[in-house]
Amino acid sequence: MPFTPVKPEKLSTAVVDQIELLILRGILRPGERLPSERELSERLGVSRPSLREAVAELQDRGLLESRAGAGIFVTEILGSAFSEALITLFASHDEAVFDYLSFRRDMEGLAAERAATYGSETDLRVIQEIFDKMCAAHTKRNPSDEAHLDADFHLAIIEASHNVIMLHMMRSMYQLLREGVFYNRTIMFRQRTTRDSLLEQHRAINDALQARDPARARAAVEAHLTYVETALFDNRKAEQNEAIAKQRLQREIGKT
């Protein structure tokens, strides 16, 4: 018969499994600090030696890192799926920007469809809470706050899709977006009409998700990202036209 003796699980192994799952599911995030050794051992109900053994194993696996005088952190590198050379390449070519938006439209449309189908009531509540914060930030006219909440809103949808591969891949993409690798997102939120349009687009996405309408949620996300793509293209074209106009002006001034 195909049976083997069951071995009792070490406490440190149980701790490793729990922390691994928290990282895999995106609950513990890259760069996040773990509680102190005393607090964490109390929360987990294990001795400090067992906890230290688990942390050492997770450090060997590259999931945790120790920072002198600061504590234990989830490894930062987990937040990036791209090499520095590739990030530099992305930043220097517009082709990457528009391919990025096309990729987001496909992936986030699918994520919204899945979130409307598989998201729990708590997932939808998180999305609603972030949207409410977006509405509050909109009245304060702070482009930086709105841009930050915009990223949080979209990532919450991806989290609610309950696909860990999609979660980690898209989180890496959003980290590059936050760092301005693809484009400066705060520019999108400076003009009143654009800000109003973006808020209404996010409202349409949220309404569809709260109604658990997968098709409408996907369509709303796709419409939103098509709008962003068009607005960004128009902005780039306007900048190009202005640069050419300045050259013409310099030529005319030089004639006098």
Summary of the structure (lengths in Angstrom):
residues: 256
radius of gyration: 23.1
end to end distance: 98.7
largest distance: 98.7
contacts: 736
relative contact order: 0.10
helix: 74%
strand: 4%
